[in-house]
Amino acid sequence: MSAEYILAGEGGGSKTVLYLLVQTGDIVAETVIDGVAAVAGGVLPVGDTLANGVSNICRQAGIRKTDISHAYFSLGGPNQREVESALKADLPQAELAVGREADGELVMACVPCFGCQAAVMAGTGTVAVGEFDGRRYFAGGWGFELDDRGSGGWIGREALAAFLLSVDRRGPETALSGLFQALQQGINMGKFTGRMELKKRVYALERKVIASYAPGVYECFKQGDGTAMEIITRAAADIAVLSAAVVPRETGLNRAGILCLGGIFKLGPEFRELCSMYLREINPQCELVFRDDFDLARGACLMALRMAGSDKNTIPDSILRQG
């Protein structure tokens, strides 16, 4: 067995997961750091975040960075060149590749392992990809400002908007207001200066913070809050539309499996069932597949091992599954 180590990483807008492996496929260390996916370079401290993460994982394993021979990183944002430059600066000796989650290379290497032909990824943002008869289909991934429907970022943004409308008495009172109490601390909303301070705080929120409100919105949904129910129901419907968009009407298959990836699908079983219900209404041929034992970080491990020359027949099935 080679003494060299392999680094696999997967980064979205909220978090980044790093795994350190050996060529047998065994994971020897792992760590979770801040997200490095951004709409453009220079938005996040990408270099420092990745350098600290790699240092941490090397300390866990008791190795030097120069012991890492290969590194594969899957990125959820368009700042691919920035991430690649940061990793090259930190690991100049390693053979390196940075792929985009949205291009489908990683996910389409993994979905056949779960009897699927497509995948929908819903975390801070949303994107979907499928492959049928040698043709690849894409949908979503247009970003926070114009799209990301059904994502954590979209759910949080809609909840914020509903809260502000309720402040103005232009919308109904909602339990969602309780999620934003910290934003109102020390503010006198009876004065214009108070309103402007609230606006300042809202616009200062990072995308990952806005996405972090999604579980709270889901709790309000389960409690029967009307506004939260509208938001969560719309999110499920949007994910169904996104999923159906990457499956052609005529596939020649009795079933088209769509693997669901990302934190939004961990909100709860009610949300999963809503997504499935709406998708069946659009295309009964499609079936959403939920796997709690797999995520894109495990897929990055597969890509890293292949990059390092491991034969796909010798990579253990356990590399794709947690637990």
Secondary structure, 3 states (H helix, E strand, C coil): CCCCEEEEEEECCCEEEEEEECCCCCEEEEEEEECCCCCCCCCCCHHHHHHHHHHHHHHHHCCCHHHEEEEEEEECCCCHHHHHHHHHHHCCCCEEEEEEHHHCHHHHHHHHHHCCCEEEEECCCEEEEEEECCEEEEEECCCCCCCCCCCHHHHHHHHHHHHHHHHCCCCCCCHHHHHHHHHHCCCCCCCHHHHHHHHHHHHCCCHHHHHCCHHHHHHHHHCCCHHHHHHHHHHHHHHHHHHHCCCCCCCCCCCEEEEEECHHHHCCHHHHHHHHHHHHHHCCCEEEEECCCCCHHHHHHHHHHHHCCCCCCCCCHHHHCCC
